[in-house]
Structure formats: C-alpha cells, structure tokens
Amino acid sequence: DIVMTQSPLSLPVTPGEPASIFCRSSQSLLYSNGDNYLHWYLQKPGQAPQLLIYLGSIRASGVPDRFSGSGSGTDFTLRISRVEAEDVGIYYCMHTVETPYTFGQGTKLEI
Amino acid sequence: QVQLVQSGAEVRKPGASVSISCKASGYTFTDFIMNWVRQAPGQRLEWMGWVIPASGDTRYSLKFQDRVTFTRDTSASTAYMYLNRLTAEDTAVYFCARLNALTKHYDLDYWGQGTPVTVSS
C-alpha cells in the first residue's frame, strides 16, 4: 500500500497569514497520462470531508482562490494564501492512483 | 444538486453485523462508482472499497474483504454496506463517497453525511 505522510500534524496560524501543508507519498502518484492522482480535503468538525483540490493542483468548484495545490510525483503542497477563521479543521491528502486508496494522517489547522 | 444521504447511527454488540445505506440523488446513480470510507475516533480516514452501481462489481480493501459486502439497488439509487463479525475496533463513522471517474479526475467529489457505528458489549 502507498503510505501518505503529512506535515505538520498541527498548524497554528494567525488570520490573514499564509499556511502550507505538505504531503509525501511512498510511491509516485504521477500516472502515465501526466496527471497526479493526489487530492486534498478539508474536514470541518462534525462534517464529512469536502474536496478542495483534485489532481494535485485544480481547485474544486466553489473553493476560494486563496487555496492552491502544487507538486508532482511524491511531494505535494497545499497553500492557503491568507488564512480565514472558516478554514479551521483537519486537512487530508489522499491518492487514487491505485487501490487501496490511502489518506494522510491529517493536519489540524487552528487559529 | 448531488446528495448522498446515509442511514442513521447504529449500536451493535461484538460479533454482530451492521448494514448502512447510502441514497443518491441529483445525478445518474449508475454513472459513478460508490466508495466506502471509515474514520475511527482520532484516526485517519480509511478506504474500505467500492461498488460499481452499473454492474454490481466490487473491490474491497484486503483489510476488510472477508467481512464486508457492498451491494446496490439501482431502482432505488441506493448503495449498501454490510460489515459482519464486528469488534470494538469497528467503532467508527462510515461514509459513502462518489468517485468522480466520469471526468477522469478520480477524486471523491461528494460524500454522505456519515453514519456513526458503535460496537460495545
């Protein structure tokens, strides 16, 4: 199975400041078609995860442009340009390059 | 709008079985693979497998394949998960989630609200 490792696990931030979360996979998530099958989710307290970024760098519908994703192969980054109070929760990376799909441990963003 | 609505919370004793339903609306049920993901308290999300509604074909995580069954009722646009021989380690919130394979993104773009399952004697 592909192991997904996130850092940091806890991220205290100040509103208006930037934040970055890193995700590393034990195998490349770059498929032969050129796409990286790495996705980012935010899980707010008591809710289901919601899709933020798919294929490594494409914002999902309705996601504010302060969120961006980058990376390829085994190393990926989620950036929030200016953190807002509503961004608190746990961020997960997930791969779907092969089964079983696996998730990172999660990064708890706290204001 | 796309919605996945799951059945309510369940409490079971060790050794028992549980079934959870996931009713889809707002899209063509047979066009998207339905996945099941669980989250034990304080743990990361864990993929359990998927069912292809159009065919009934399934793929299970090796961890669960001897205890879990996914089915679907296309006339009701509903997917089901059955998990047997429950232990306390199965206490978790169970989610259904749609795999966006139609656009080749292969992300889980819509999720159910989650069904808490508690296993306790």
Boltz contact constraints between the chains, C-beta under 6 A:
constraints:
  - contact:
      token1: [A, 37]
      token2: [B, 106]
      max_distance: 6.0
  - contact:
      token1: [A, 39]
      token2: [B, 107]
      max_distance: 6.0
  - contact:
      token1: [A, 48]
      token2: [B, 95]
      max_distance: 6.0
  - contact:
      token1: [A, 48]
      token2: [B, 111]
      max_distance: 6.0
  - contact:
      token1: [A, 48]
      token2: [B, 113]
      max_distance: 6.0
  - contact:
      token1: [A, 48]
      token2: [B, 114]
      max_distance: 6.0
  - contact:
      token1: [A, 49]
      token2: [B, 111]
      max_distance: 6.0
  - contact:
      token1: [A, 51]
      token2: [B, 107]
      max_distance: 6.0
  - contact:
      token1: [A, 51]
      token2: [B, 109]
      max_distance: 6.0
  - contact:
      token1: [A, 54]
      token2: [B, 105]
      max_distance: 6.0
  - contact:
      token1: [A, 54]
      token2: [B, 107]
      max_distance: 6.0
  - contact:
      token1: [A, 55]
      token2: [B, 105]
      max_distance: 6.0
  - contact:
      token1: [A, 96]
      token2: [B, 106]
      max_distance: 6.0
  - contact:
      token1: [A, 99]
      token2: [B, 59]
      max_distance: 6.0
  - contact:
      token1: [A, 100]
      token2: [B, 47]
      max_distance: 6.0
  - contact:
      token1: [A, 100]
      token2: [B, 61]
      max_distance: 6.0
  - contact:
      token1: [A, 101]
      token2: [B, 47]
      max_distance: 6.0
  - contact:
      token1: [A, 103]
      token2: [B, 44]
      max_distance: 6.0
  - contact:
      token1: [A, 103]
      token2: [B, 45]
      max_distance: 6.0
  - contact:
      token1: [A, 105]
      token2: [B, 44]
      max_distance: 6.0
  - contact:
      token1: [A, 106]
      token2: [B, 44]
      max_distance: 6.0
